[in-house]
Every structure is written in structure tokens, then in C-alpha cells.
């Protein structure tokens, strides 16, 4: 199997999706990825909004120097794993704004055949996880990417809530449990495995 290059890209306001992305990065390395980049999406919310949520404000201050994703990361990667919170069942504006800069790569065919998968979080179990992932995957379809959802390919997915679209978690300020970690790692390894087969 070829060793694919993997970009793990996340937007996180309070740290949940950062944690999911970190586990995905670990799993991608364990699965034999040739190289893995972990990048965050640039925060674009006004400071006034951030200041209204102390957890958000703390996270932004503590991670202001964390490397941010750019278009080169997308072009470089064979596989891309996204982790993003839900906003009213849709993608957060920060991630959508980044996607809105990809037109040049898209028109040149540079995003076609990327292997992609997505994970998400919301404040409650029915807070829009599935529709957020479908929103993500709609963009990936326009890219011509190859979507690799976890489906029900391992029992750990049922233990993590049974979302076939991608690992999802209730964001309640606590570190997600081992059930979520196992689902994230399975999904990431599956993504790397499929990318290796397609790029072999």
C-alpha cells in the first residue's frame, strides 16, 4: 500500500474538535501515512463575540500561534480529514470562508480525487451533527473528492453513538471518552487505508 500524505484540518472554538483532530492525526500515523499535517482553520469571528464566551476566549488566546491551514496543504494532501463543530446544522463560517478561497484549486482540478472524511461536535446529541457532515460532504462532491465515511464498519461506531456519516460527539467542556476516541481512530485509519489503495 502506498503511504499517503494526510492533512487533518480542524476548526475549534473551545477545544473539542482540536482533540478529535489530534486523535485522527495519531491514528493516521499509526495507519502508515507517509506524512501528516495537523492544521487549524483561522479564527475570523469578531473579538466582541469571542469575549462573550470565556471558554472560547481562553482557547483562542492559548492557540493563537497554532499553525493555520492554507491552500498548499490541500494541494499537497492525498487524504484530508476534517473536524468541525456544527452551527445551526451547518458548517461554521470560519471553515466556509476557507472553502470560499479554494476556487482556483478547484477550477484547475487540483482538489479532484482527494480522499476525505469528516467529524463533528454539537452541544447536544441532536444538535445537527449529521446535517453538518452532509454540508461538508456537499462541498467535497463539488471538488470531485472521494468521500470515505465510517459507515458501520466496526462495532466501536455503535459504542460512540452510531453516526455513519462520521464520528460525532456532544461538546460539553469535557474531554470526549474512549468510545469517541476509538471511533475517531477507526475512521482515520479507514481513510488512510482507502487513500493508500487509491494512490497505490
DRENSELUM-838463 format. One record per residue (C-alpha): x, y, z. Coordinates in Angstrom, 3 decimals. Each point is the difference from the previous one (the first is absolute). Layout:
REC | X | Y | Z
...
END
This chain:
REC | 0.000 | 0.000 | 0.000
REC | 1.251 | 3.472 | -0.875
REC | 0.644 | 2.322 | 2.958
REC | -2.375 | 2.919 | -0.559
REC | 0.585 | 3.552 | 1.170
REC | -2.745 | 0.979 | 2.439
REC | -1.232 | 3.434 | 1.078
REC | -2.130 | 0.130 | 3.154
REC | -1.808 | 3.330 | -0.056
REC | -2.159 | 1.274 | 2.835
REC | -1.881 | 3.025 | 1.197
REC | -0.464 | 0.128 | 3.747
REC | -1.468 | 2.694 | 2.211
REC | 0.476 | -1.637 | 3.397
REC | 2.214 | -3.016 | -0.662
REC | -2.279 | -2.958 | -0.723
REC | 0.758 | -0.246 | -3.710
REC | 3.663 | 0.667 | 0.662
REC | 0.000 | -3.128 | 2.159
REC | -1.786 | -2.051 | -2.665
REC | 2.486 | 1.203 | -2.607
REC | 2.946 | -0.858 | 2.231
REC | -1.272 | -3.570 | 0.375
REC | -0.515 | -0.194 | -3.762
REC | 3.580 | 1.157 | -0.547
REC | 1.311 | -2.676 | 2.359
REC | -2.067 | -2.675 | -1.737
REC | 1.118 | 1.098 | -3.463
REC | 3.618 | -0.420 | 1.071
REC | -0.782 | -3.390 | 1.527
REC | -1.689 | -1.036 | -3.252
REC | 3.155 | 0.637 | -1.992
REC | -0.529 | 3.439 | -1.503
REC | 3.135 | 1.329 | -1.630
REC | -0.341 | 3.412 | 1.616
REC | -2.748 | 1.687 | 2.012
REC | -0.714 | 3.713 | 0.391
REC | -2.284 | 1.240 | 2.792
REC | -1.341 | 3.474 | -0.793
REC | -2.710 | 2.222 | 1.443
REC | -2.355 | 2.273 | -1.895
REC | 0.616 | 3.697 | 0.623
REC | -2.316 | 1.607 | 2.549
REC | -2.015 | 2.756 | -1.691
REC | -2.633 | 0.820 | 2.623
REC | 0.059 | 3.533 | 1.406
REC | 1.670 | 0.341 | 3.380
REC | -3.262 | 1.295 | 1.463
REC | -1.661 | -3.340 | -0.731
REC | 2.952 | -2.004 | 1.323
REC | 0.075 | 2.018 | 3.224
REC | -3.580 | -1.040 | 0.799
REC | 1.106 | -3.615 | 0.531
REC | 2.863 | -0.472 | 2.469
REC | 0.838 | -3.504 | -1.293
REC | 0.175 | 1.307 | -3.567
REC | 2.119 | 2.979 | 1.075
REC | 2.396 | -2.245 | 1.930
REC | 0.389 | -2.437 | -2.886
REC | 0.693 | 2.765 | -2.530
REC | 2.604 | 1.604 | 2.244
REC | 1.763 | -3.279 | 0.739
REC | 0.140 | -1.130 | -3.643
REC | 0.586 | 3.243 | -1.857
REC | 3.384 | -1.295 | -1.211
REC | -1.239 | -3.440 | -1.108
REC | 0.707 | -0.526 | -3.738
REC | -2.908 | 0.938 | -2.253
REC | -1.033 | -1.806 | -3.156
REC | 0.714 | 1.456 | -3.432
REC | -0.737 | -1.026 | -3.568
REC | 3.360 | -1.731 | -0.331
REC | -1.077 | -2.499 | 2.671
REC | -3.004 | -0.992 | -2.106
REC | 2.014 | -0.384 | -3.172
REC | 2.719 | -1.965 | 1.816
REC | -2.285 | -2.527 | 1.689
REC | -1.185 | -3.313 | -1.416
REC | -2.544 | -0.290 | 2.827
REC | -1.683 | 2.669 | 2.110
REC | -1.802 | -0.537 | 3.300
REC | -2.150 | 2.905 | 1.174
REC | -1.224 | 0.593 | 3.547
REC | -2.483 | 2.808 | 0.515
REC | -2.746 | 1.055 | 2.396
REC | -3.539 | 0.483 | -1.220
REC | -1.603 | 3.412 | -0.291
REC | -3.777 | -0.318 | -0.276
REC | 0.510 | -3.268 | -1.867
REC | 2.458 | 1.587 | -2.422
REC | 3.724 | 0.610 | -0.253
REC | 1.430 | 2.824 | 2.101
REC | 0.704 | 3.173 | -1.959
REC | 3.722 | -0.335 | 0.692
REC | 0.255 | -3.276 | -1.927
REC | -2.366 | 1.172 | -2.734
REC | 2.114 | 3.130 | -0.475
REC | 3.053 | -2.203 | -0.559
REC | -1.903 | -2.129 | -2.500
REC | -0.967 | 3.194 | -1.821
REC | 3.705 | 0.580 | -0.761
REC | 0.440 | -3.343 | -1.769
REC | -1.521 | 1.009 | -3.347
REC | 3.362 | 0.224 | -1.755
REC | 1.011 | -3.508 | 1.049
REC | -3.449 | -1.333 | -0.848
REC | -0.065 | 1.521 | -3.488
REC | 3.460 | -1.430 | -0.705
REC | -1.141 | -3.476 | 1.066
REC | 2.413 | -0.045 | 2.932
REC | -2.620 | -1.163 | 2.516
REC | -1.397 | -2.876 | -2.021
REC | 0.568 | -3.538 | 1.281
REC | 1.025 | 1.098 | 3.488
REC | -1.134 | -2.581 | 2.566
REC | -1.996 | 1.811 | 2.685
REC | -1.857 | -0.737 | 3.231
REC | -1.625 | 2.196 | 2.634
REC | -0.677 | 0.104 | 3.739
REC | -2.049 | 2.426 | 2.053
REC | -1.388 | 1.087 | 3.362
REC | -3.032 | 1.817 | 1.372
REC | -1.290 | 1.034 | 3.402
REC | -2.526 | -2.840 | 0.061
REC | -0.460 | -3.354 | -1.768
REC | -2.585 | 1.397 | -2.440
REC | 1.678 | 3.332 | -0.608
REC | 0.611 | -0.430 | -3.712
REC | 2.939 | -2.399 | -0.231
REC | -1.301 | -1.914 | -3.010
REC | -1.102 | 3.063 | -1.966
REC | 3.322 | 1.699 | 0.694
REC | 1.880 | -2.953 | -1.440
REC | -2.336 | -0.061 | -2.989
REC | 0.743 | 3.707 | -0.507
REC | 3.698 | -0.793 | 0.058
REC | -0.412 | -2.880 | -2.423
REC | -2.001 | 2.153 | -2.447
REC | 3.082 | 2.160 | -0.432
REC | 2.150 | -3.097 | -0.409
REC | -2.320 | -1.244 | -2.748
REC | 0.540 | 3.249 | -1.886
REC | 3.736 | -0.516 | 0.355
REC | -0.299 | -3.451 | -1.528
REC | 1.455 | -1.462 | 3.178
REC | -0.492 | -3.589 | 1.109
REC | -1.989 | -0.070 | 3.243
REC | 0.892 | -2.730 | 2.493
REC | -2.559 | -0.069 | 2.828
REC | 0.411 | -2.491 | 2.832
REC | -3.390 | -1.570 | -0.662
REC | -0.472 | -2.943 | 2.337
REC | 3.334 | -1.642 | -0.689
REC | 0.951 | -0.670 | 3.622
REC | -1.885 | -0.636 | 3.273
REC | 1.710 | 3.019 | 1.578
REC | -2.223 | 2.257 | -2.098
REC | -3.116 | -1.206 | 1.798
REC | 1.699 | 0.585 | 3.356
REC | 0.680 | 3.600 | -1.080
REC | -3.621 | 0.732 | -0.908
REC | -0.336 | -1.698 | -3.366
REC | 0.444 | 2.916 | -2.420
REC | 0.889 | -1.512 | -3.401
REC | 0.862 | 3.398 | -1.498
REC | 2.965 | 0.564 | 2.301
REC | 1.021 | -0.049 | 3.638
REC | -2.055 | 2.486 | 1.987
REC | 0.004 | 1.025 | 3.615
REC | -1.930 | 2.083 | 2.499
REC | 2.162 | 3.015 | 0.773
REC | -0.528 | 0.627 | 3.697
REC | 3.383 | 1.335 | 1.074
REC | 1.364 | -3.412 | 0.927
REC | 2.536 | -2.061 | -1.914
REC | -1.911 | -2.537 | -2.134
REC | 0.180 | -3.551 | 1.352
REC | 1.801 | -3.053 | -1.331
REC | -3.092 | -1.014 | -1.970
REC | 0.346 | 3.162 | -2.103
REC | 3.768 | -0.349 | -0.208
REC | -0.334 | -3.532 | -1.356
REC | -2.530 | 1.102 | -2.629
REC | 2.193 | 2.917 | -1.091
REC | 3.034 | -2.243 | -0.296
REC | -1.917 | -2.623 | -1.971
REC | -1.304 | 2.650 | -2.393
REC | 3.442 | 1.525 | -0.503
REC | 1.636 | -3.376 | -0.607
REC | -2.728 | -0.937 | -2.471
REC | 0.572 | 3.278 | -1.859
REC | 3.755 | -0.608 | -0.202
REC | -0.560 | -3.586 | -1.132
REC | -2.325 | 1.078 | -2.818
REC | 2.373 | 2.786 | -1.056
REC | 2.867 | -2.484 | -0.100
REC | -1.962 | -2.332 | -2.232
REC | -1.078 | 2.748 | -2.363
REC | 3.468 | 1.509 | -0.218
REC | 1.868 | -3.307 | -0.163
END
